[in-house]
């Protein structure tokens, strides 16, 4: 599988109609560390580095405020992807002709699967690669346009729970996945096969439209569209989509833009000491938050995004993301049995977070037993 990242790092608000994410108590001044877009991008890259790639293609345009950190990114990429076939460029593919040239030069004869990502902030947070590996096998067997939607987990589980305009057909149940036809979707956070890449970038002529991402669509402050949206093409987009039954990635800023309760599925935060490989994790029932630790207490009512003394995560030790392992210095001892039930309830809340808005529930789904088997401990 090829890793393909195409991003712009900027602090400017490019889309005036964009939802403004609320991160509560997760960042400075409530926490001692200030993290910028470069840090979040590096954190995401570190998470992808645990996945074996046939090739790594990173196109990273830096806005003026970040151009001085070009060497920092270069050194980080070299260190994290050491020994892999890496191409790092400090510009973006921005037009259809660029995407077509990239395919011919770097993809066509290399690998059928592409981790296609035009975002800097969807880290891989699964604790092992088993779900991803199963998905790769499923996707590899498809010759028609198909994908794995690797992020926005609870939102995609909701799509699998009822018939609607993006998912008009039935849901198929697989080992560790559900699958369905996805209509008019070109989101740039999917593992795609070459057939889907060609559907997006070769089948119709978009002229000289500015397209730095497959789902490029901007709006002004009144919500009026700016620029070209490839969903308006003559032939409607239609591909088969696999959705994992365990969360693989999460948006760093959470899902407030789709009305998901941040106390069900909270935003992420870079753990203190991460870039120094000095992360300490505290598993205990606590009353006061400690800024020097990742604070984990599944029995807490509130996450730390909501409550200054809340929990960062509702995990057991075996839920710690795979990519954290080499960054951890200390994990405090704890009584696993004390936390297991609360941890399972919290995981149900994450999976059900989007469905609950519409009055649907995980336990009502035909694939719920599969979900439960894969997630509960």
Secondary structure, 3 states (H helix, E strand, C coil): CEEEEEEEECCCCCCCCCCCCCCCCCCCCCCCCCCCHHHHHHHHHHHHCCCCCCEEEEEEEECHHHHHHHHHHHHHHHHHCCCCCEEEECCCCCEHHHHHHHHHHHHCCCCCEEEEECCCCEEECCCCCHHHHHHHHHHHCCCCCEEEECCCHHHHHHHCCCCECCECCCCEEECCEEEEEEECCCCCEEEEEHHHHHHHHCCCCCCCCECCCCCCCEECCCCCEECCCHHHCCCCCEEEEEEECCCCEEECCCCHHHCCCCCCCCCCCCCCCCCCCCEEEEECCCCCCCCCCEEECCCCCCECCCCCCCECECCCHHHCCHHHHHHEEEECCCCHHHHHHHHHHHHHHHHHCCHHHHCCCHHHCCCHHHHHHHHCC
